[in-house]
Amino acid sequence: MQEAKLEPNVIGYSAGISACEKGEQWQRALALLEEMLEVKLEPNVISFNAGISACGKGRQWQQVLSLLNEMWNATMVPNAITLNAGISAYEKGEQWQRALALFSVMREAKLEPSVSATALGPARARRASSGSGL
């Protein structure tokens, strides 16, 4: 049987990044995103969503911030999945002001927040806006 040569593509990499997220391997997810660029593939929203979710599960809110900035710098439009994953990551990292900022972006874009995002609650909102955290 002849060996098939598979070419790397965005779908395959995105699936790999998603698998890393499910396996709680945020470092490997970031490595795959970097590798995409090395092989001249542009990550798409799905690729970034998986990376953001992986970093969120790993409580790496700084990496989430970096990925969101990369998306915006590439003029990529985040979707509800992107922003919900970002809000969740910021919440886990107790970055209430950042979580609320993404929540505001969602409202302005008329995107539906997840239950987790709406659970930020007025008390957290007041503390975040005053800069006192929780």
N, CA, C and O of each residue as an XYZ file, in Angstrom:
536
protein
N       0.842     -1.180      0.000
C       0.000      0.000      0.000
C       0.884      1.239      0.000
O       1.866      1.320      0.738
N       0.523      2.189     -0.830
C       1.329      3.396     -0.968
C       1.075      4.339      0.209
O      -0.064      4.565      0.616
N       2.162      4.876      0.735
C       2.056      5.788      1.867
C       1.520      7.148      1.401
O       2.035      7.727      0.445
N       0.504      7.644      2.070
C      -0.081      8.937      1.719
C       0.682     10.033      2.447
O       1.002      9.906      3.628
N       0.965     11.101      1.731
C       1.640     12.247      2.337
C       0.573     13.285      2.675
O      -0.138     13.771      1.796
N       0.475     13.613      3.946
C      -0.503     14.590      4.394
C       0.148     15.955      4.509
O       1.228     16.101      5.082
N      -0.514     16.935      3.966
C      -0.050     18.313      4.078
C      -0.687     18.950      5.313
O      -1.881     18.772      5.552
N       0.093     19.685      6.095
C      -0.504     20.362      7.250
C      -1.505     21.409      6.774
O      -1.298     22.071      5.757
N      -2.595     21.547      7.529
C      -3.572     22.575      7.211
C      -4.167     23.145      8.493
O      -3.951     22.616      9.583
N      -4.909     24.214      8.346
C      -5.470     24.920      9.498
C      -6.422     24.008     10.274
O      -6.440     24.039     11.504
N      -7.199     23.208      9.575
C      -8.165     22.327     10.243
C      -7.439     21.308     11.120
O      -7.831     21.082     12.265
N      -6.393     20.699     10.593
C      -5.634     19.720     11.370
C      -4.982     20.331     12.594
O      -5.034     19.765     13.686
N      -4.365     21.492     12.405
C      -3.748     22.163     13.549
C      -4.796     22.575     14.580
O      -4.581     22.412     15.781
N      -5.917     23.101     14.123
C      -6.971     23.515     15.057
C      -7.484     22.325     15.856
O      -7.752     22.445     17.052
N      -7.620     21.170     15.195
C      -8.042     19.958     15.899
C      -7.003     19.558     16.947
O      -7.355     19.150     18.053
N      -5.735     19.677     16.596
C      -4.674     19.371     17.554
C      -4.684     20.310     18.751
O      -4.510     19.880     19.891
N      -4.887     21.582     18.485
C      -4.937     22.576     19.568
C      -6.134     22.288     20.463
O      -6.034     22.377     21.687
N      -7.261     21.943     19.858
C      -8.459     21.599     20.627
C      -8.219     20.365     21.491
O      -8.670     20.312     22.635
N      -7.513     19.375     20.951
C      -7.175     18.183     21.732
C      -6.287     18.553     22.919
O      -6.436     17.996     24.006
N      -5.371     19.486     22.709
C      -4.514     19.955     23.803
C      -5.353     20.621     24.889
O      -5.099     20.443     26.080
N      -6.343     21.381     24.469
C      -7.233     22.042     25.433
C      -7.948     20.990     26.277
O      -8.003     21.106     27.501
N      -8.488     19.978     25.635
C      -9.199     18.924     26.360
C      -8.262     18.126     27.262
O      -8.677     17.640     28.314
N      -7.007     17.990     26.857
C      -6.018     17.287     27.662
C      -5.280     18.184     28.634
O      -4.323     17.756     29.279
N      -5.721     19.425     28.740
C      -5.123     20.412     29.651
C      -3.625     20.584     29.406
O      -2.827     20.623     30.343
N      -3.267     20.687     28.142
C      -1.869     20.870     27.737
C      -1.713     22.248     27.087
O      -1.468     22.341     25.885
N      -1.852     23.302     27.867
C      -1.850     24.651     27.300
C      -0.517     24.990     26.630
O      -0.490     25.686     25.615
N       0.588     24.496     27.196
C       1.893     24.786     26.588
C       1.980     24.200     25.176
O       2.484     24.845     24.256
N       1.488     22.984     25.022
C       1.519     22.333     23.704
C       0.574     23.050     22.743
O       0.881     23.171     21.557
N      -0.559     23.522     23.230
C      -1.492     24.276     22.379
C      -0.805     25.527     21.832
O      -0.936     25.843     20.650
N      -0.077     26.234     22.689
C       0.647     27.432     22.237
C       1.740     27.066     21.247
O       1.976     27.789     20.279
N       2.406     25.946     21.489
C       3.455     25.500     20.574
C       2.872     25.192     19.197
O       3.495     25.496     18.180
N       1.695     24.598     19.155
C       1.058     24.311     17.869
C       0.652     25.597     17.144
O       0.767     25.683     15.922
N       0.181     26.586     17.888
C      -0.134     27.882     17.263
C       1.117     28.501     16.650
O       1.072     29.032     15.541
N       2.229     28.432     17.369
C       3.501     28.950     16.847
C       3.959     28.157     15.627
O       4.444     28.721     14.647
N       3.797     26.854     15.708
C       4.209     25.990     14.608
C       3.408     26.298     13.336
O       3.934     26.213     12.227
N       2.144     26.653     13.510
C       1.320     27.020     12.352
C       1.984     28.151     11.575
O       2.062     28.114     10.347
N       2.453     29.137     12.291
C       3.094     30.281     11.644
C       4.392     29.865     10.967
O       4.721     30.351      9.885
N       5.130     28.961     11.611
C       6.395     28.487     11.032
C       6.187     27.768      9.701
O       7.028     27.850      8.806
N       5.062     27.064      9.576
C       4.788     26.349      8.320
C       3.905     27.189      7.389
O       3.302     26.672      6.449
N       3.846     28.487      7.672
C       3.137     29.454      6.818
C       1.628     29.231      6.756
O       1.007     29.431      5.713
N       1.044     28.816      7.877
C      -0.403     28.706      7.981
C      -0.899     29.793      8.930
O      -0.320     30.002      9.996
N      -1.952     30.473      8.548
C      -2.523     31.517      9.393
C      -3.592     30.905     10.300
O      -4.577     30.353      9.809
N      -3.405     31.000     11.612
C      -4.454     30.515     12.516
C      -5.755     31.279     12.253
O      -5.729     32.466     11.928
N      -6.880     30.598     12.394
C      -8.170     31.266     12.235
C      -8.834     31.414     13.605
O      -8.233     31.097     14.631
N     -10.055     31.890     13.612
C     -10.767     32.104     14.877
C     -10.871     30.798     15.660
O     -10.726     30.793     16.883
N     -11.119     29.703     14.968
C     -11.239     28.407     15.645
C      -9.916     28.018     16.304
O      -9.908     27.512     17.426
N      -8.811     28.250     15.618
C      -7.483     27.958     16.179
C      -7.256     28.771     17.452
O      -6.823     28.244     18.477
N      -7.558     30.065     17.362
C      -7.369     30.938     18.528
C      -8.320     30.562     19.659
O      -7.926     30.562     20.825
N      -9.571     30.240     19.323
C     -10.526     29.846     20.365
C     -10.003     28.649     21.152
O     -10.066     28.629     22.381
N      -9.490     27.661     20.439
C      -8.960     26.472     21.109
C      -7.762     26.833     21.982
O      -7.635     26.333     23.099
N      -6.882     27.698     21.480
C      -5.727     28.134     22.266
C      -6.127     28.922     23.496
O      -5.563     28.734     24.575
N      -7.097     29.798     23.335
C      -7.585     30.602     24.464
C      -8.226     29.693     25.508
O      -8.002     29.862     26.706
N      -9.024     28.731     25.050
C      -9.648     27.792     25.991
C      -8.602     26.957     26.724
O      -8.723     26.725     27.927
N      -7.575     26.506     25.999
C      -6.511     25.722     26.630
C      -5.799     26.534     27.699
O      -5.548     26.039     28.798
N      -5.477     27.764     27.384
C      -4.791     28.622     28.361
C      -5.704     28.957     29.532
O      -5.249     29.061     30.671
N      -6.982     29.122     29.252
C      -7.942     29.388     30.326
C      -8.014     28.225     31.298
O      -8.016     28.422     32.513
N      -8.074     27.007     30.758
C      -8.112     25.829     31.628
C      -6.832     25.705     32.438
O      -6.847     25.196     33.558
N      -5.740     26.165     31.878
C      -4.458     26.134     32.580
C      -4.231     27.338     33.471
O      -3.147     27.512     34.028
N      -5.260     28.172     33.605
C      -5.189     29.388     34.443
C      -4.055     30.325     34.010
O      -3.354     30.910     34.835
N      -3.905     30.442     32.708
C      -2.847     31.275     32.136
C      -3.462     32.525     31.509
O      -3.436     32.683     30.289
N      -4.014     33.413     32.334
C      -4.731     34.567     31.801
C      -3.811     35.487     31.000
O      -4.262     36.153     30.068
N      -2.518     35.530     31.359
C      -1.593     36.375     30.600
C      -1.464     35.886     29.158
O      -1.367     36.689     28.230
N      -1.463     34.568     28.979
C      -1.392     33.999     27.635
C      -2.678     34.281     26.869
O      -2.650     34.520     25.662
N      -3.799     34.252     27.570
C      -5.090     34.583     26.945
C      -5.044     36.018     26.439
O      -5.462     36.297     25.315
N      -4.543     36.916     27.256
C      -4.417     38.319     26.849
C      -3.557     38.434     25.601
O      -3.896     39.168     24.673
N      -2.463     37.721     25.580
C      -1.563     37.736     24.426
C      -2.265     37.225     23.162
O      -2.140     37.826     22.095
N      -2.997     36.123     23.284
C      -3.702     35.564     22.126
C      -4.801     36.501     21.631
O      -4.991     36.664     20.426
N      -5.519     37.112     22.561
C      -6.553     38.074     22.155
C      -5.926     39.258     21.418
O      -6.460     39.728     20.414
N      -4.795     39.732     21.923
C      -4.099     40.829     21.245
C      -3.636     40.417     19.857
O      -3.731     41.200     18.911
N      -3.134     39.192     19.729
C      -2.729     38.690     18.406
C      -3.907     38.681     17.445
O      -3.778     39.061     16.282
N      -5.053     38.244     17.945
C      -6.250     38.218     17.089
C      -6.599     39.617     16.614
O      -6.797     39.846     15.421
N      -6.674     40.548     17.553
C      -7.057     41.917     17.199
C      -6.016     42.554     16.285
O      -6.376     43.280     15.358
N      -4.747     42.298     16.527
C      -3.692     42.835     15.658
C      -3.778     42.285     14.243
O      -3.394     42.956     13.285
N      -4.281     41.065     14.113
C      -4.454     40.451     12.791
C      -5.812     40.832     12.188
O      -6.228     40.272     11.173
N      -6.483     41.772     12.810
C      -7.833     42.226     12.425
C      -8.813     41.056     12.289
O      -9.683     41.043     11.419
N      -8.640     40.087     13.172
C      -9.549     38.952     13.239
C     -10.648     39.298     14.232
O     -10.370     39.824     15.309
N     -11.879     39.009     13.879
C     -13.011     39.350     14.737
C     -13.308     38.183     15.676
O     -13.673     37.096     15.229
N     -13.148     38.416     16.976
C     -13.475     37.358     17.929
C     -14.984     37.101     17.926
O     -15.774     38.019     17.703
N     -15.379     35.857     18.174
C     -16.793     35.540     18.244
C     -17.197     35.294     19.697
O     -16.398     35.499     20.611
N     -18.430     34.856     19.904
C     -18.922     34.635     21.264
C     -18.086     33.584     21.990
O     -17.840     33.708     23.190
N     -17.652     32.559     21.275
C     -16.827     31.512     21.899
C     -15.507     32.106     22.383
O     -15.056     31.820     23.492
N     -14.900     32.929     21.547
C     -13.636     33.579     21.905
C     -13.789     34.385     23.187
O     -13.019     34.228     24.134
N     -14.793     35.247     23.199
C     -14.959     36.168     24.318
C     -15.405     35.447     25.590
O     -14.956     35.796     26.682
N     -16.276     34.453     25.466
C     -16.661     33.668     26.642
C     -15.463     32.936     27.234
O     -15.307     32.881     28.453
N     -14.616     32.373     26.370
C     -13.411     31.683     26.861
C     -12.476     32.674     27.539
O     -11.876     32.358     28.566
N     -12.348     33.871     26.973
C     -11.512     34.902     27.585
C     -12.052     35.342     28.934
O     -11.294     35.493     29.892
N     -13.355     35.547     29.011
C     -13.983     35.950     30.279
C     -13.742     34.868     31.329
O     -13.387     35.172     32.468
N     -13.935     33.614     30.949
C     -13.730     32.507     31.883
C     -12.288     32.468     32.387
O     -12.044     32.276     33.578
N     -11.339     32.650     31.474
C      -9.915     32.637     31.869
C      -9.604     33.787     32.817
O      -8.909     33.603     33.816
N     -10.117     34.968     32.505
C      -9.865     36.116     33.381
C     -10.516     35.917     34.744
O      -9.955     36.293     35.773
N     -11.697     35.326     34.738
C     -12.377     35.075     36.006
C     -11.554     34.122     36.867
O     -11.391     34.358     38.064
N     -11.032     33.043     36.269
C     -10.203     32.087     37.008
C      -8.940     32.754     37.551
O      -8.441     32.384     38.614
N      -8.433     33.732     36.817
C      -7.239     34.454     37.248
C      -7.540     35.670     38.097
O      -6.645     36.453     38.415
N      -8.803     35.829     38.464
C      -9.260     36.966     39.269
C      -8.918     38.305     38.634
O      -8.573     39.268     39.319
N      -9.019     38.345     37.326
C      -8.778     39.574     36.559
C     -10.140     40.161     36.188
O     -10.542     40.154     35.024
N     -10.840     40.671     37.206
C     -12.232     41.081     37.042
C     -12.383     42.228     36.053
O     -13.322     42.225     35.256
N     -11.493     43.201     36.084
C     -11.602     44.333     35.167
C     -11.471     43.866     33.720
O     -12.208     44.331     32.850
N     -10.555     42.964     33.461
C     -10.390     42.431     32.105
C     -11.624     41.631     31.694
O     -12.093     41.740     30.561
N     -12.148     40.829     32.621
C     -13.355     40.045     32.331
C     -14.516     40.973     31.990
O     -15.253     40.731     31.034
N     -14.673     42.024     32.766
C     -15.758     42.975     32.508
C     -15.556     43.724     31.193
O     -16.524     44.040     30.501
N     -14.312     44.005     30.852
C     -14.038     44.671     29.570
C     -14.474     43.775     28.409
O     -15.087     44.254     27.455
N     -14.162     42.485     28.483
C     -14.600     41.562     27.425
C     -16.116     41.422     27.419
O     -16.731     41.321     26.357
N     -16.715     41.417     28.601
C     -18.174     41.360     28.682
C     -18.784     42.568     27.973
O     -19.790     42.437     27.276
N     -18.181     43.739     28.147
C     -18.654     44.951     27.461
C     -18.509     44.828     25.949
O     -19.386     45.252     25.197
N     -17.389     44.242     25.506
C     -17.189     44.016     24.071
C     -18.295     43.117     23.533
O     -18.817     43.344     22.441
N     -18.646     42.095     24.308
C     -19.719     41.186     23.880
C     -21.043     41.924     23.742
O     -21.768     41.747     22.763
N     -21.342     42.742     24.719
C     -22.613     43.481     24.672
C     -22.654     44.430     23.492
O     -23.672     44.533     22.808
N     -21.540     45.132     23.245
C     -21.484     46.052     22.110
C     -21.637     45.320     20.782
O     -22.240     45.844     19.845
N     -21.093     44.111     20.701
C     -21.169     43.318     19.473
C     -22.478     42.528     19.386
O     -22.715     41.809     18.415
N     -23.321     42.670     20.407
C     -24.590     41.951     20.478
C     -24.390     40.429     20.417
O     -25.137     39.710     19.753
N     -23.356     39.967     21.134
C     -23.075     38.538     21.238
C     -23.641     38.025     22.554
O     -23.722     38.763     23.535
N     -24.026     36.780     22.567
C     -24.646     36.166     23.738
C     -23.596     35.638     24.705
O     -22.825     34.745     24.354
N     -23.557     36.186     25.934
C     -22.602     35.656     26.912
C     -23.062     34.311     27.452
O     -24.256     34.012     27.466
N     -22.103     33.502     27.897
C     -22.436     32.220     28.517
C     -22.945     32.476     29.932
O     -22.879     33.595     30.441
N     -23.445     31.432     30.545
C     -23.912     31.552     31.929
C     -22.771     32.014     32.822
O     -22.981     32.829     33.720
N     -21.568     31.504     32.587
C     -20.397     31.884     33.372
C     -20.136     33.383     33.266
O     -19.839     34.042     34.263
N     -20.248     33.911     32.057
C     -19.984     35.332     31.849
C     -21.010     36.199     32.546
O     -20.669     37.252     33.084
N     -22.280     35.767     32.546
C     -23.308     36.573     33.194
C     -23.237     36.441     34.710
O     -23.834     37.237     35.434
N     -22.503     35.431     35.191
C     -22.380     35.216     36.623
C     -21.354     36.139     37.270
O     -21.109     36.040     38.472
N     -20.757     37.023     36.501
C     -19.787     37.949     37.093
C     -20.435     38.746     38.216
O     -19.800     39.029     39.233
N     -21.682     39.102     38.032
C     -22.460     39.705     39.099
C     -22.081     41.129     39.446
O     -20.961     41.583     39.210
N     -23.077     41.826     40.026
C     -22.877     43.233     40.381
C     -21.776     43.463     41.411
O     -21.076     44.473     41.340
N     -21.607     42.549     42.367
C     -20.580     42.763     43.398
C     -19.193     42.749     42.769
O     -18.359     43.603     43.071
N     -18.951     41.786     41.903
C     -17.655     41.731     41.241
C     -17.467     42.942     40.344
O     -16.371     43.495     40.255
N     -18.521     43.344     39.693
C     -18.436     44.498     38.804
C     -18.055     45.752     39.592
O     -17.203     46.527     39.158
N     -18.687     45.946     40.745
C     -18.363     47.123     41.568
C     -16.916     47.084     42.039
O     -16.208     48.089     41.975
N     -16.476     45.912     42.515
C     -15.100     45.783     43.005
C     -14.098     45.964     41.874
O     -13.065     46.610     42.052
N     -14.404     45.394     40.709
C     -13.489     45.502     39.577
C     -13.370     46.944     39.126
O     -12.272     47.421     38.840
N     -14.493     47.639     39.061
C     -14.434     49.015     38.571
C     -13.748     49.925     39.577
O     -13.215     50.970     39.205
N     -13.758     49.533     40.861
C     -13.055     50.345     41.856
C     -11.591     49.963     41.962
O     -10.807     50.636     42.630
N     -11.223     48.844     41.276
C      -9.827     48.410     41.295
C      -9.445     47.594     42.509
O      -8.268     47.284     42.698
N     -10.434     47.232     43.354
C     -10.098     46.516     44.572
C     -10.063     45.005     44.409
O      -9.611     44.304     45.315
N     -10.530     44.483     43.271
C     -10.525     43.030     43.072
C     -11.469     42.353     44.024
O     -12.391     42.987     44.537
N     -11.261     41.072     44.275
C     -12.100     40.344     45.229
C     -11.279     39.764     46.344
O     -11.824     39.118     47.239
